[in-house]
Amino acid sequence: ALGPAGRARYAFVEAVVAGIYPIVYGVFFLGWLAALLRRWAAPRAGWWALLALPLLVVGFDYAENWGLLQLLEDYPTCNPEQVAFCSGMTTLKWTAFGGMGLALLAAGIRWQRA
């Protein structure tokens, strides 16, 4: 188990790394998907709505990280609603990530055929 110093260090790393990493991968995936869509999707096509997926992933990731920091701050109290919130954000993040992966795959396949 982590003591107070370990939880403080974990919270610091979580805040710094988890504050930067989602921006980095979000920009990467947004740019990658936009580049693929630019090659084959018409400007007014509904395909451009897929660009929301990387933004959703980043948003859910930040919400999950905020919830984890709250759990660390509230320790030793464990709020079941906060745990459920974190779990829900994790599920939504990975669901949106899977959708983004499928969108990238579909865009890549279509780009190869174009």
C-alpha positions in Angstrom: 0.0 0.0 0.0 1.1 3.5 -0.7 1.8 5.8 2.3 1.1 9.5 2.2 4.4 10.3 0.4 3.8 7.6 -2.2 0.2 8.9 -2.9 1.6 12.4 -3.2 4.2 11.3 -5.7 1.7 9.2 -7.6 -0.7 12.2 -7.7 2.1 14.4 -9.0 3.1 12.0 -11.8 -0.5 11.4 -12.6 -1.2 15.1 -12.9 1.9 15.9 -15.0 2.1 12.9 -17.3 -1.7 12.4 -17.6 -1.9 16.2 -18.3 0.4 16.1 -21.2 0.0 12.6 -22.8 -3.7 13.0 -23.9 -2.9 16.2 -25.7 0.0 14.5 -27.5 -1.9 11.4 -28.7 -5.0 13.5 -29.3 -3.2 15.8 -31.7 -1.5 12.8 -33.4 -4.7 10.9 -34.0 -6.7 14.0 -34.9 -4.1 14.9 -37.5 -3.8 11.3 -38.8 -7.6 10.9 -39.2 -7.9 14.4 -40.8 -5.2 13.6 -43.3 -6.9 10.4 -44.3 -10.3 12.0 -44.6 -8.9 14.9 -46.6 -7.8 12.4 -49.2 -11.2 10.9 -49.9 -14.1 12.5 -48.0 -16.0 15.3 -49.6 -15.9 18.5 -47.5 -19.6 18.3 -46.7 -19.8 14.6 -46.1 -20.8 13.3 -42.7 -17.5 11.5 -42.4 -15.9 14.6 -41.0 -17.9 14.0 -37.8 -15.4 11.2 -37.1 -12.9 13.9 -36.1 -14.9 14.2 -32.9 -13.6 10.7 -31.8 -10.1 11.7 -30.8 -11.5 14.7 -29.0 -13.9 12.4 -27.1 -11.1 10.1 -26.2 -9.0 13.0 -24.8 -12.0 14.4 -22.9 -12.9 11.0 -21.3 -9.2 10.5 -20.5 -9.0 13.8 -18.7 -12.2 13.1 -16.8 -10.8 9.7 -15.8 -7.6 11.3 -14.6 -9.5 13.9 -12.6 -11.5 11.2 -10.9 -8.3 9.3 -10.0 -6.8 12.4 -8.5 -9.9 12.9 -6.5 -9.7 9.3 -5.2 -6.1 9.8 -4.2 -7.0 13.1 -2.4 -9.9 11.5 -0.6 -8.0 8.5 0.6 -8.6 6.6 3.0 -12.2 7.4 2.3 -13.5 5.5 -0.7 -16.5 7.1 -2.4 -18.3 4.4 -4.4 -19.8 7.0 -6.7 -16.4 8.3 -7.5 -15.1 4.8 -8.2 -18.1 4.3 -10.6 -17.4 7.6 -12.3 -13.7 6.7 -12.9 -14.8 3.2 -14.2 -17.4 4.8 -16.5 -14.9 7.3 -17.9 -12.4 4.4 -18.5 -15.0 2.4 -20.3 -16.1 5.4 -22.4 -12.5 6.3 -23.2 -11.7 2.9 -24.5 -15.0 2.6 -26.4 -14.3 5.9 -28.1 -10.7 4.8 -28.7 -12.0 1.6 -30.4 -14.3 3.7 -32.5 -11.4 5.9 -33.5 -9.3 2.9 -34.4 -12.1 1.6 -36.6 -12.5 5.0 -38.2 -8.7 5.1 -38.9 -8.9 1.6 -40.4 -11.9 2.4 -42.6 -10.3 5.7 -43.7 -7.0 3.9 -44.5 -8.7 1.2 -46.5 -10.7 3.7 -48.4 -7.6 5.8 -49.0 -5.7 2.8 -50.4 -8.5 2.0 -52.8 -8.9 5.6 -54.0 
